[in-house]
């Protein structure tokens, strides 16, 4: 199954994204994720994402990436939350309904300009990276939590070491100057600071040795 590609008319707006970034619903991404990654018979099936099979998750294309804290953002997962009331909330809800026919719990947005030229492996790694951000809640004993309807209780989590390991195993380290490649190289190298030096610089370790 071929991967989704950004619509040509949206890519034409990439150069105008300095003035205004355009967003467009991408149901084809959701269909591809279900068929290729979430389904047991999918070519890229990953059981780590089993909790997302019936998740209220939708996808968007953005006409271009954006800069944040000196980095280029090409994908983003977010929990849909309205921090406003009155007409502001109504406007935000209406936008979601116009896009998706409902208000989803989570949205993943991908940069069309990046996805139009990246490799298949880079695209798949990006998709799975964002999927890993949507995790199932656990109870105090480490068992998965479910809603009253029997669906997984989901939440948005930060980066996790197991996520990086899984992506490297499936798609490699990606760009040689990227974060994953640097992490792998760092793991291969001997530590530049000894454990004794770390202990001497850590307030908790100093308290325990007193």
CNS distance restraints for C-alpha pairs under 8 A (distance, minus, plus):
assign (resid   1 and name CA) (resid  32 and name CA) 7.77 0.50 0.50
assign (resid   1 and name CA) (resid  36 and name CA) 7.28 0.50 0.50
assign (resid   3 and name CA) (resid  29 and name CA) 7.96 0.50 0.50
assign (resid   3 and name CA) (resid  32 and name CA) 6.86 0.50 0.50
assign (resid   3 and name CA) (resid 120 and name CA) 7.60 0.50 0.50
assign (resid   4 and name CA) (resid  28 and name CA) 6.32 0.50 0.50
assign (resid   4 and name CA) (resid  29 and name CA) 5.84 0.50 0.50
assign (resid   4 and name CA) (resid  32 and name CA) 7.05 0.50 0.50
assign (resid   5 and name CA) (resid 115 and name CA) 7.06 0.50 0.50
assign (resid   5 and name CA) (resid 116 and name CA) 6.27 0.50 0.50
assign (resid   6 and name CA) (resid  10 and name CA) 7.11 0.50 0.50
assign (resid   6 and name CA) (resid  11 and name CA) 7.07 0.50 0.50
assign (resid   6 and name CA) (resid  61 and name CA) 6.96 0.50 0.50
assign (resid   6 and name CA) (resid 112 and name CA) 5.40 0.50 0.50
assign (resid   6 and name CA) (resid 115 and name CA) 7.06 0.50 0.50
assign (resid   6 and name CA) (resid 116 and name CA) 6.25 0.50 0.50
assign (resid   7 and name CA) (resid  11 and name CA) 6.59 0.50 0.50
assign (resid   8 and name CA) (resid  12 and name CA) 6.38 0.50 0.50
assign (resid   9 and name CA) (resid  13 and name CA) 7.01 0.50 0.50
assign (resid  10 and name CA) (resid  14 and name CA) 7.01 0.50 0.50
assign (resid  10 and name CA) (resid  22 and name CA) 7.45 0.50 0.50
assign (resid  10 and name CA) (resid  24 and name CA) 7.93 0.50 0.50
assign (resid  10 and name CA) (resid  63 and name CA) 5.65 0.50 0.50
assign (resid  10 and name CA) (resid 112 and name CA) 7.51 0.50 0.50
assign (resid  11 and name CA) (resid  63 and name CA) 6.02 0.50 0.50
assign (resid  11 and name CA) (resid 112 and name CA) 6.50 0.50 0.50
assign (resid  11 and name CA) (resid 113 and name CA) 6.34 0.50 0.50
assign (resid  13 and name CA) (resid  17 and name CA) 6.51 0.50 0.50
assign (resid  13 and name CA) (resid  22 and name CA) 7.49 0.50 0.50
assign (resid  13 and name CA) (resid  63 and name CA) 6.23 0.50 0.50
assign (resid  14 and name CA) (resid  21 and name CA) 7.77 0.50 0.50
assign (resid  14 and name CA) (resid  63 and name CA) 5.13 0.50 0.50
assign (resid  14 and name CA) (resid  64 and name CA) 5.39 0.50 0.50
assign (resid  14 and name CA) (resid 113 and name CA) 6.68 0.50 0.50
assign (resid  16 and name CA) (resid  20 and name CA) 6.36 0.50 0.50
assign (resid  16 and name CA) (resid  21 and name CA) 7.39 0.50 0.50
assign (resid  17 and name CA) (resid  21 and name CA) 4.41 0.50 0.50
assign (resid  17 and name CA) (resid  22 and name CA) 7.13 0.50 0.50
assign (resid  17 and name CA) (resid  63 and name CA) 6.65 0.50 0.50
assign (resid  17 and name CA) (resid  64 and name CA) 6.18 0.50 0.50
assign (resid  21 and name CA) (resid  62 and name CA) 6.68 0.50 0.50
assign (resid  21 and name CA) (resid  63 and name CA) 5.79 0.50 0.50
assign (resid  21 and name CA) (resid  64 and name CA) 6.61 0.50 0.50
assign (resid  22 and name CA) (resid  62 and name CA) 5.79 0.50 0.50
assign (resid  22 and name CA) (resid  63 and name CA) 5.24 0.50 0.50
assign (resid  22 and name CA) (resid  64 and name CA) 7.99 0.50 0.50
assign (resid  23 and name CA) (resid  60 and name CA) 6.50 0.50 0.50
assign (resid  23 and name CA) (resid  61 and name CA) 5.64 0.50 0.50
assign (resid  23 and name CA) (resid  62 and name CA) 4.57 0.50 0.50
assign (resid  23 and name CA) (resid  63 and name CA) 6.34 0.50 0.50
assign (resid  24 and name CA) (resid  60 and name CA) 5.54 0.50 0.50
assign (resid  24 and name CA) (resid  61 and name CA) 5.20 0.50 0.50
assign (resid  24 and name CA) (resid  62 and name CA) 6.58 0.50 0.50
assign (resid  24 and name CA) (resid  99 and name CA) 7.73 0.50 0.50
assign (resid  25 and name CA) (resid  59 and name CA) 6.24 0.50 0.50
assign (resid  25 and name CA) (resid  60 and name CA) 4.55 0.50 0.50
assign (resid  25 and name CA) (resid  61 and name CA) 6.29 0.50 0.50
assign (resid  25 and name CA) (resid  99 and name CA) 5.87 0.50 0.50
assign (resid  25 and name CA) (resid 100 and name CA) 7.18 0.50 0.50
assign (resid  26 and name CA) (resid  30 and name CA) 7.17 0.50 0.50
assign (resid  26 and name CA) (resid  58 and name CA) 7.76 0.50 0.50
assign (resid  26 and name CA) (resid  59 and name CA) 5.23 0.50 0.50
assign (resid  26 and name CA) (resid  60 and name CA) 4.89 0.50 0.50
assign (resid  26 and name CA) (resid  61 and name CA) 6.02 0.50 0.50
assign (resid  27 and name CA) (resid  31 and name CA) 6.30 0.50 0.50
assign (resid  27 and name CA) (resid  58 and name CA) 7.19 0.50 0.50
assign (resid  27 and name CA) (resid  59 and name CA) 6.43 0.50 0.50
assign (resid  27 and name CA) (resid  60 and name CA) 7.92 0.50 0.50
assign (resid  28 and name CA) (resid  32 and name CA) 6.11 0.50 0.50
assign (resid  29 and name CA) (resid  33 and name CA) 6.07 0.50 0.50
assign (resid  29 and name CA) (resid  59 and name CA) 6.53 0.50 0.50
assign (resid  30 and name CA) (resid  34 and name CA) 6.17 0.50 0.50
assign (resid  30 and name CA) (resid  57 and name CA) 7.99 0.50 0.50
assign (resid  30 and name CA) (resid  58 and name CA) 6.52 0.50 0.50
assign (resid  30 and name CA) (resid  59 and name CA) 6.35 0.50 0.50
assign (resid  31 and name CA) (resid  35 and name CA) 6.20 0.50 0.50
assign (resid  32 and name CA) (resid  36 and name CA) 5.70 0.50 0.50
assign (resid  32 and name CA) (resid  37 and name CA) 7.72 0.50 0.50
assign (resid  33 and name CA) (resid  37 and name CA) 5.18 0.50 0.50
assign (resid  33 and name CA) (resid  38 and name CA) 6.27 0.50 0.50
assign (resid  34 and name CA) (resid  38 and name CA) 4.80 0.50 0.50
assign (resid  34 and name CA) (resid  39 and name CA) 5.82 0.50 0.50
assign (resid  34 and name CA) (resid  53 and name CA) 6.88 0.50 0.50
assign (resid  35 and name CA) (resid  39 and name CA) 5.39 0.50 0.50
assign (resid  35 and name CA) (resid  41 and name CA) 7.90 0.50 0.50
assign (resid  35 and name CA) (resid  42 and name CA) 5.60 0.50 0.50
assign (resid  36 and name CA) (resid  41 and name CA) 7.76 0.50 0.50
assign (resid  36 and name CA) (resid  42 and name CA) 4.14 0.50 0.50
assign (resid  36 and name CA) (resid  43 and name CA) 5.35 0.50 0.50
assign (resid  36 and name CA) (resid  44 and name CA) 5.27 0.50 0.50
assign (resid  36 and name CA) (resid  45 and name CA) 6.09 0.50 0.50
assign (resid  37 and name CA) (resid  42 and name CA) 5.64 0.50 0.50
assign (resid  37 and name CA) (resid  43 and name CA) 7.03 0.50 0.50
assign (resid  37 and name CA) (resid  44 and name CA) 4.83 0.50 0.50
assign (resid  37 and name CA) (resid  45 and name CA) 4.10 0.50 0.50
assign (resid  37 and name CA) (resid  46 and name CA) 5.69 0.50 0.50
assign (resid  37 and name CA) (resid  49 and name CA) 7.95 0.50 0.50
assign (resid  38 and name CA) (resid  42 and name CA) 6.95 0.50 0.50
assign (resid  38 and name CA) (resid  45 and name CA) 5.67 0.50 0.50
assign (resid  38 and name CA) (resid  46 and name CA) 6.40 0.50 0.50
assign (resid  38 and name CA) (resid  47 and name CA) 7.20 0.50 0.50
assign (resid  38 and name CA) (resid  49 and name CA) 6.40 0.50 0.50
assign (resid  38 and name CA) (resid  50 and name CA) 6.26 0.50 0.50
assign (resid  38 and name CA) (resid  52 and name CA) 7.38 0.50 0.50
assign (resid  38 and name CA) (resid  53 and name CA) 5.97 0.50 0.50
assign (resid  39 and name CA) (resid  45 and name CA) 6.17 0.50 0.50
assign (resid  39 and name CA) (resid  53 and name CA) 7.68 0.50 0.50
assign (resid  40 and name CA) (resid  45 and name CA) 5.79 0.50 0.50
assign (resid  40 and name CA) (resid  46 and name CA) 7.95 0.50 0.50
assign (resid  40 and name CA) (resid  47 and name CA) 7.84 0.50 0.50
assign (resid  41 and name CA) (resid  45 and name CA) 6.75 0.50 0.50
assign (resid  46 and name CA) (resid  50 and name CA) 7.51 0.50 0.50
assign (resid  49 and name CA) (resid  53 and name CA) 7.47 0.50 0.50
assign (resid  49 and name CA) (resid 131 and name CA) 7.23 0.50 0.50
assign (resid  49 and name CA) (resid 132 and name CA) 7.35 0.50 0.50
assign (resid  51 and name CA) (resid  55 and name CA) 7.22 0.50 0.50
assign (resid  51 and name CA) (resid 135 and name CA) 7.66 0.50 0.50
assign (resid  51 and name CA) (resid 136 and name CA) 6.63 0.50 0.50
assign (resid  51 and name CA) (resid 152 and name CA) 6.02 0.50 0.50
assign (resid  52 and name CA) (resid  57 and name CA) 7.89 0.50 0.50
assign (resid  54 and name CA) (resid 151 and name CA) 7.97 0.50 0.50
assign (resid  56 and name CA) (resid 104 and name CA) 5.07 0.50 0.50
assign (resid  56 and name CA) (resid 105 and name CA) 5.39 0.50 0.50
assign (resid  56 and name CA) (resid 106 and name CA) 6.40 0.50 0.50
assign (resid  57 and name CA) (resid 104 and name CA) 5.88 0.50 0.50
assign (resid  57 and name CA) (resid 105 and name CA) 6.24 0.50 0.50
assign (resid  57 and name CA) (resid 106 and name CA) 4.78 0.50 0.50
assign (resid  57 and name CA) (resid 107 and name CA) 5.68 0.50 0.50
assign (resid  57 and name CA) (resid 108 and name CA) 7.60 0.50 0.50
assign (resid  58 and name CA) (resid 100 and name CA) 7.48 0.50 0.50
assign (resid  58 and name CA) (resid 104 and name CA) 6.60 0.50 0.50
assign (resid  58 and name CA) (resid 106 and name CA) 6.46 0.50 0.50
assign (resid  58 and name CA) (resid 107 and name CA) 4.94 0.50 0.50
assign (resid  58 and name CA) (resid 108 and name CA) 6.44 0.50 0.50
assign (resid  59 and name CA) (resid 107 and name CA) 5.52 0.50 0.50
assign (resid  59 and name CA) (resid 108 and name CA) 4.86 0.50 0.50
assign (resid  59 and name CA) (resid 109 and name CA) 5.76 0.50 0.50
assign (resid  59 and name CA) (resid 110 and name CA) 7.82 0.50 0.50
assign (resid  60 and name CA) (resid 107 and name CA) 7.25 0.50 0.50
assign (resid  60 and name CA) (resid 108 and name CA) 6.26 0.50 0.50
assign (resid  60 and name CA) (resid 109 and name CA) 4.58 0.50 0.50
assign (resid  60 and name CA) (resid 110 and name CA) 6.35 0.50 0.50
assign (resid  61 and name CA) (resid 109 and name CA) 5.69 0.50 0.50
assign (resid  61 and name CA) (resid 110 and name CA) 5.14 0.50 0.50
assign (resid  61 and name CA) (resid 111 and name CA) 5.99 0.50 0.50
assign (resid  61 and name CA) (resid 112 and name CA) 5.76 0.50 0.50
assign (resid  62 and name CA) (resid 109 and name CA) 6.53 0.50 0.50
assign (resid  62 and name CA) (resid 110 and name CA) 5.94 0.50 0.50
assign (resid  62 and name CA) (resid 111 and name CA) 4.88 0.50 0.50
assign (resid  62 and name CA) (resid 112 and name CA) 5.64 0.50 0.50
assign (resid  63 and name CA) (resid 111 and name CA) 6.15 0.50 0.50
assign (resid  63 and name CA) (resid 112 and name CA) 5.26 0.50 0.50
assign (resid  63 and name CA) (resid 113 and name CA) 6.46 0.50 0.50
assign (resid  64 and name CA) (resid  74 and name CA) 7.96 0.50 0.50
assign (resid  64 and name CA) (resid 111 and name CA) 5.08 0.50 0.50
assign (resid  64 and name CA) (resid 112 and name CA) 5.80 0.50 0.50
assign (resid  64 and name CA) (resid 113 and name CA) 5.31 0.50 0.50
assign (resid  64 and name CA) (resid 114 and name CA) 7.46 0.50 0.50
assign (resid  65 and name CA) (resid  72 and name CA) 6.60 0.50 0.50
assign (resid  65 and name CA) (resid  73 and name CA) 5.59 0.50 0.50
assign (resid  65 and name CA) (resid  74 and name CA) 5.08 0.50 0.50
assign (resid  65 and name CA) (resid  75 and name CA) 7.86 0.50 0.50
assign (resid  65 and name CA) (resid 110 and name CA) 7.98 0.50 0.50
assign (resid  65 and name CA) (resid 111 and name CA) 4.98 0.50 0.50
assign (resid  65 and name CA) (resid 112 and name CA) 7.62 0.50 0.50
assign (resid  65 and name CA) (resid 113 and name CA) 7.02 0.50 0.50
assign (resid  65 and name CA) (resid 114 and name CA) 7.20 0.50 0.50
assign (resid  66 and name CA) (resid  72 and name CA) 5.71 0.50 0.50
assign (resid  66 and name CA) (resid  73 and name CA) 5.40 0.50 0.50
assign (resid  66 and name CA) (resid  74 and name CA) 7.24 0.50 0.50
assign (resid  67 and name CA) (resid  71 and name CA) 5.44 0.50 0.50
assign (resid  67 and name CA) (resid  72 and name CA) 4.62 0.50 0.50
assign (resid  67 and name CA) (resid  73 and name CA) 5.97 0.50 0.50
assign (resid  68 and name CA) (resid  72 and name CA) 6.41 0.50 0.50
assign (resid  68 and name CA) (resid  73 and name CA) 6.80 0.50 0.50
assign (resid  73 and name CA) (resid 111 and name CA) 7.94 0.50 0.50
assign (resid  74 and name CA) (resid 110 and name CA) 5.87 0.50 0.50
assign (resid  74 and name CA) (resid 111 and name CA) 4.90 0.50 0.50
assign (resid  74 and name CA) (resid 114 and name CA) 6.53 0.50 0.50
assign (resid  75 and name CA) (resid 108 and name CA) 7.19 0.50 0.50
assign (resid  75 and name CA) (resid 109 and name CA) 5.58 0.50 0.50
assign (resid  75 and name CA) (resid 110 and name CA) 4.42 0.50 0.50
assign (resid  75 and name CA) (resid 111 and name CA) 6.11 0.50 0.50
assign (resid  75 and name CA) (resid 126 and name CA) 7.03 0.50 0.50
assign (resid  75 and name CA) (resid 130 and name CA) 7.07 0.50 0.50
assign (resid  76 and name CA) (resid 108 and name CA) 5.59 0.50 0.50
assign (resid  76 and name CA) (resid 109 and name CA) 5.28 0.50 0.50
assign (resid  76 and name CA) (resid 110 and name CA) 6.66 0.50 0.50
assign (resid  76 and name CA) (resid 130 and name CA) 6.44 0.50 0.50
assign (resid  77 and name CA) (resid 106 and name CA) 7.17 0.50 0.50
assign (resid  77 and name CA) (resid 107 and name CA) 5.85 0.50 0.50
assign (resid  77 and name CA) (resid 108 and name CA) 4.31 0.50 0.50
assign (resid  77 and name CA) (resid 109 and name CA) 6.49 0.50 0.50
assign (resid  77 and name CA) (resid 130 and name CA) 5.57 0.50 0.50
assign (resid  77 and name CA) (resid 131 and name CA) 7.57 0.50 0.50
assign (resid  77 and name CA) (resid 133 and name CA) 6.74 0.50 0.50
assign (resid  77 and name CA) (resid 134 and name CA) 7.70 0.50 0.50
assign (resid  77 and name CA) (resid 156 and name CA) 7.97 0.50 0.50
assign (resid  78 and name CA) (resid 106 and name CA) 5.69 0.50 0.50
assign (resid  78 and name CA) (resid 107 and name CA) 5.51 0.50 0.50
assign (resid  78 and name CA) (resid 108 and name CA) 6.40 0.50 0.50
assign (resid  78 and name CA) (resid 156 and name CA) 6.96 0.50 0.50
assign (resid  79 and name CA) (resid 105 and name CA) 5.85 0.50 0.50
assign (resid  79 and name CA) (resid 106 and name CA) 4.49 0.50 0.50
assign (resid  79 and name CA) (resid 107 and name CA) 6.52 0.50 0.50
assign (resid  79 and name CA) (resid 155 and name CA) 7.59 0.50 0.50
assign (resid  79 and name CA) (resid 156 and name CA) 6.40 0.50 0.50
assign (resid  80 and name CA) (resid 103 and name CA) 7.99 0.50 0.50
assign (resid  80 and name CA) (resid 104 and name CA) 6.84 0.50 0.50
assign (resid  80 and name CA) (resid 105 and name CA) 5.22 0.50 0.50
assign (resid  80 and name CA) (resid 106 and name CA) 5.38 0.50 0.50
assign (resid  80 and name CA) (resid 107 and name CA) 6.79 0.50 0.50
assign (resid  81 and name CA) (resid 105 and name CA) 7.95 0.50 0.50
assign (resid  82 and name CA) (resid  89 and name CA) 6.13 0.50 0.50
assign (resid  82 and name CA) (resid  92 and name CA) 7.26 0.50 0.50
assign (resid  83 and name CA) (resid  89 and name CA) 7.54 0.50 0.50
assign (resid  84 and name CA) (resid  88 and name CA) 5.83 0.50 0.50
assign (resid  84 and name CA) (resid  89 and name CA) 5.22 0.50 0.50
assign (resid  85 and name CA) (resid  89 and name CA) 4.77 0.50 0.50
assign (resid  85 and name CA) (resid  90 and name CA) 7.51 0.50 0.50
assign (resid  86 and name CA) (resid  90 and name CA) 6.34 0.50 0.50
assign (resid  87 and name CA) (resid  91 and name CA) 5.90 0.50 0.50
assign (resid  88 and name CA) (resid  92 and name CA) 6.32 0.50 0.50
assign (resid  89 and name CA) (resid  93 and name CA) 6.07 0.50 0.50
assign (resid  90 and name CA) (resid  94 and name CA) 5.98 0.50 0.50
assign (resid  91 and name CA) (resid  95 and name CA) 6.25 0.50 0.50
assign (resid  92 and name CA) (resid  96 and name CA) 6.58 0.50 0.50
assign (resid  93 and name CA) (resid  97 and name CA) 6.26 0.50 0.50
assign (resid  93 and name CA) (resid 103 and name CA) 6.56 0.50 0.50
assign (resid  94 and name CA) (resid  98 and name CA) 5.98 0.50 0.50
assign (resid  95 and name CA) (resid  99 and name CA) 6.21 0.50 0.50
assign (resid  96 and name CA) (resid 100 and name CA) 5.86 0.50 0.50
assign (resid  96 and name CA) (resid 101 and name CA) 7.12 0.50 0.50
assign (resid  96 and name CA) (resid 102 and name CA) 6.33 0.50 0.50
assign (resid  96 and name CA) (resid 103 and name CA) 5.40 0.50 0.50
assign (resid  96 and name CA) (resid 104 and name CA) 7.62 0.50 0.50
assign (resid  97 and name CA) (resid 101 and name CA) 4.29 0.50 0.50
assign (resid  97 and name CA) (resid 102 and name CA) 4.47 0.50 0.50
assign (resid  97 and name CA) (resid 103 and name CA) 5.81 0.50 0.50
assign (resid  98 and name CA) (resid 102 and name CA) 7.82 0.50 0.50
assign (resid 100 and name CA) (resid 104 and name CA) 7.81 0.50 0.50
assign (resid 108 and name CA) (resid 130 and name CA) 6.97 0.50 0.50
assign (resid 110 and name CA) (resid 115 and name CA) 7.36 0.50 0.50
assign (resid 111 and name CA) (resid 115 and name CA) 6.20 0.50 0.50
assign (resid 112 and name CA) (resid 116 and name CA) 5.92 0.50 0.50
assign (resid 113 and name CA) (resid 117 and name CA) 7.03 0.50 0.50
assign (resid 114 and name CA) (resid 118 and name CA) 6.04 0.50 0.50
assign (resid 115 and name CA) (resid 123 and name CA) 6.41 0.50 0.50
assign (resid 118 and name CA) (resid 122 and name CA) 6.00 0.50 0.50
assign (resid 118 and name CA) (resid 123 and name CA) 6.31 0.50 0.50
assign (resid 119 and name CA) (resid 123 and name CA) 6.17 0.50 0.50
assign (resid 120 and name CA) (resid 124 and name CA) 6.17 0.50 0.50
assign (resid 121 and name CA) (resid 125 and name CA) 6.02 0.50 0.50
assign (resid 121 and name CA) (resid 171 and name CA) 5.81 0.50 0.50
assign (resid 121 and name CA) (resid 174 and name CA) 7.84 0.50 0.50
assign (resid 122 and name CA) (resid 126 and name CA) 6.08 0.50 0.50
assign (resid 122 and name CA) (resid 171 and name CA) 7.60 0.50 0.50
assign (resid 122 and name CA) (resid 174 and name CA) 6.51 0.50 0.50
assign (resid 123 and name CA) (resid 127 and name CA) 6.27 0.50 0.50
assign (resid 124 and name CA) (resid 128 and name CA) 6.19 0.50 0.50
assign (resid 124 and name CA) (resid 171 and name CA) 7.74 0.50 0.50
assign (resid 125 and name CA) (resid 129 and name CA) 5.93 0.50 0.50
assign (resid 125 and name CA) (resid 167 and name CA) 6.28 0.50 0.50
assign (resid 125 and name CA) (resid 171 and name CA) 6.25 0.50 0.50
assign (resid 126 and name CA) (resid 130 and name CA) 6.38 0.50 0.50
assign (resid 127 and name CA) (resid 131 and name CA) 6.25 0.50 0.50
assign (resid 128 and name CA) (resid 132 and name CA) 6.05 0.50 0.50
assign (resid 128 and name CA) (resid 167 and name CA) 7.35 0.50 0.50
assign (resid 129 and name CA) (resid 133 and name CA) 6.90 0.50 0.50
assign (resid 129 and name CA) (resid 163 and name CA) 7.33 0.50 0.50
assign (resid 129 and name CA) (resid 167 and name CA) 7.29 0.50 0.50
assign (resid 130 and name CA) (resid 134 and name CA) 7.43 0.50 0.50
assign (resid 132 and name CA) (resid 163 and name CA) 6.44 0.50 0.50
assign (resid 133 and name CA) (resid 156 and name CA) 5.59 0.50 0.50
assign (resid 133 and name CA) (resid 157 and name CA) 5.13 0.50 0.50
assign (resid 133 and name CA) (resid 158 and name CA) 6.20 0.50 0.50
assign (resid 133 and name CA) (resid 159 and name CA) 7.01 0.50 0.50
assign (resid 134 and name CA) (resid 154 and name CA) 6.52 0.50 0.50
assign (resid 134 and name CA) (resid 155 and name CA) 5.77 0.50 0.50
assign (resid 134 and name CA) (resid 156 and name CA) 4.84 0.50 0.50
assign (resid 134 and name CA) (resid 157 and name CA) 6.30 0.50 0.50
assign (resid 135 and name CA) (resid 154 and name CA) 5.53 0.50 0.50
assign (resid 135 and name CA) (resid 155 and name CA) 5.58 0.50 0.50
assign (resid 135 and name CA) (resid 156 and name CA) 6.29 0.50 0.50
assign (resid 135 and name CA) (resid 157 and name CA) 6.53 0.50 0.50
assign (resid 136 and name CA) (resid 144 and name CA) 6.47 0.50 0.50
assign (resid 136 and name CA) (resid 145 and name CA) 6.91 0.50 0.50
assign (resid 136 and name CA) (resid 152 and name CA) 6.12 0.50 0.50
assign (resid 136 and name CA) (resid 153 and name CA) 5.51 0.50 0.50
assign (resid 136 and name CA) (resid 154 and name CA) 4.45 0.50 0.50
assign (resid 136 and name CA) (resid 155 and name CA) 6.29 0.50 0.50
assign (resid 137 and name CA) (resid 144 and name CA) 5.95 0.50 0.50
assign (resid 137 and name CA) (resid 145 and name CA) 5.40 0.50 0.50
assign (resid 137 and name CA) (resid 152 and name CA) 7.69 0.50 0.50
assign (resid 137 and name CA) (resid 153 and name CA) 5.56 0.50 0.50
assign (resid 137 and name CA) (resid 154 and name CA) 5.69 0.50 0.50
assign (resid 137 and name CA) (resid 155 and name CA) 6.48 0.50 0.50
assign (resid 138 and name CA) (resid 142 and name CA) 5.17 0.50 0.50
assign (resid 138 and name CA) (resid 143 and name CA) 5.23 0.50 0.50
assign (resid 138 and name CA) (resid 144 and name CA) 4.47 0.50 0.50
assign (resid 138 and name CA) (resid 145 and name CA) 5.21 0.50 0.50
assign (resid 139 and name CA) (resid 143 and name CA) 5.44 0.50 0.50
assign (resid 139 and name CA) (resid 144 and name CA) 6.37 0.50 0.50
assign (resid 139 and name CA) (resid 145 and name CA) 6.04 0.50 0.50
assign (resid 144 and name CA) (resid 152 and name CA) 7.45 0.50 0.50
assign (resid 144 and name CA) (resid 153 and name CA) 7.96 0.50 0.50
assign (resid 145 and name CA) (resid 152 and name CA) 6.13 0.50 0.50
assign (resid 145 and name CA) (resid 153 and name CA) 5.55 0.50 0.50
assign (resid 146 and name CA) (resid 150 and name CA) 5.43 0.50 0.50
assign (resid 146 and name CA) (resid 151 and name CA) 5.26 0.50 0.50
assign (resid 146 and name CA) (resid 152 and name CA) 4.38 0.50 0.50
assign (resid 146 and name CA) (resid 153 and name CA) 4.95 0.50 0.50
assign (resid 147 and name CA) (resid 151 and name CA) 5.27 0.50 0.50
assign (resid 147 and name CA) (resid 152 and name CA) 6.19 0.50 0.50
assign (resid 147 and name CA) (resid 153 and name CA) 5.78 0.50 0.50
assign (resid 159 and name CA) (resid 163 and name CA) 7.19 0.50 0.50
assign (resid 160 and name CA) (resid 164 and name CA) 6.76 0.50 0.50
assign (resid 161 and name CA) (resid 165 and name CA) 6.33 0.50 0.50
assign (resid 162 and name CA) (resid 166 and name CA) 6.10 0.50 0.50
assign (resid 163 and name CA) (resid 167 and name CA) 6.26 0.50 0.50
assign (resid 164 and name CA) (resid 168 and name CA) 6.15 0.50 0.50
assign (resid 164 and name CA) (resid 180 and name CA) 7.16 0.50 0.50
assign (resid 165 and name CA) (resid 169 and name CA) 6.16 0.50 0.50
assign (resid 166 and name CA) (resid 170 and name CA) 6.26 0.50 0.50
assign (resid 167 and name CA) (resid 171 and name CA) 5.76 0.50 0.50
assign (resid 167 and name CA) (resid 172 and name CA) 6.93 0.50 0.50
assign (resid 167 and name CA) (resid 173 and name CA) 7.92 0.50 0.50
assign (resid 168 and name CA) (resid 172 and name CA) 4.29 0.50 0.50
assign (resid 168 and name CA) (resid 173 and name CA) 5.29 0.50 0.50
assign (resid 168 and name CA) (resid 180 and name CA) 7.52 0.50 0.50
assign (resid 173 and name CA) (resid 178 and name CA) 7.78 0.50 0.50
assign (resid 173 and name CA) (resid 180 and name CA) 5.27 0.50 0.50
assign (resid 173 and name CA) (resid 181 and name CA) 4.93 0.50 0.50
assign (resid 173 and name CA) (resid 184 and name CA) 7.68 0.50 0.50
assign (resid 174 and name CA) (resid 178 and name CA) 6.90 0.50 0.50
assign (resid 174 and name CA) (resid 180 and name CA) 7.13 0.50 0.50
assign (resid 174 and name CA) (resid 181 and name CA) 6.78 0.50 0.50
assign (resid 175 and name CA) (resid 181 and name CA) 6.85 0.50 0.50
assign (resid 176 and name CA) (resid 181 and name CA) 5.42 0.50 0.50
assign (resid 176 and name CA) (resid 182 and name CA) 7.53 0.50 0.50
assign (resid 177 and name CA) (resid 181 and name CA) 6.27 0.50 0.50
assign (resid 177 and name CA) (resid 182 and name CA) 6.60 0.50 0.50
assign (resid 178 and name CA) (resid 182 and name CA) 6.30 0.50 0.50
assign (resid 179 and name CA) (resid 183 and name CA) 6.12 0.50 0.50
assign (resid 180 and name CA) (resid 184 and name CA) 6.26 0.50 0.50
assign (resid 181 and name CA) (resid 185 and name CA) 6.23 0.50 0.50
assign (resid 182 and name CA) (resid 186 and name CA) 6.01 0.50 0.50
assign (resid 183 and name CA) (resid 187 and name CA) 6.20 0.50 0.50
assign (resid 184 and name CA) (resid 188 and name CA) 6.43 0.50 0.50
assign (resid 185 and name CA) (resid 189 and name CA) 6.46 0.50 0.50
assign (resid 186 and name CA) (resid 190 and name CA) 7.90 0.50 0.50
assign (resid 193 and name CA) (resid 197 and name CA) 6.37 0.50 0.50
assign (resid 193 and name CA) (resid 198 and name CA) 6.90 0.50 0.50
assign (resid 194 and name CA) (resid 198 and name CA) 6.42 0.50 0.50
assign (resid 195 and name CA) (resid 199 and name CA) 6.13 0.50 0.50
assign (resid 196 and name CA) (resid 200 and name CA) 6.18 0.50 0.50
assign (resid 197 and name CA) (resid 201 and name CA) 6.28 0.50 0.50
assign (resid 198 and name CA) (resid 202 and name CA) 6.16 0.50 0.50
assign (resid 199 and name CA) (resid 205 and name CA) 5.40 0.50 0.50
assign (resid 199 and name CA) (resid 206 and name CA) 6.92 0.50 0.50
assign (resid 200 and name CA) (resid 205 and name CA) 7.08 0.50 0.50
assign (resid 200 and name CA) (resid 206 and name CA) 6.44 0.50 0.50
assign (resid 201 and name CA) (resid 206 and name CA) 7.78 0.50 0.50
assign (resid 202 and name CA) (resid 206 and name CA) 6.24 0.50 0.50
assign (resid 203 and name CA) (resid 207 and name CA) 6.22 0.50 0.50
assign (resid 204 and name CA) (resid 208 and name CA) 6.38 0.50 0.50
assign (resid 205 and name CA) (resid 209 and name CA) 6.29 0.50 0.50
assign (resid 206 and name CA) (resid 210 and name CA) 6.27 0.50 0.50
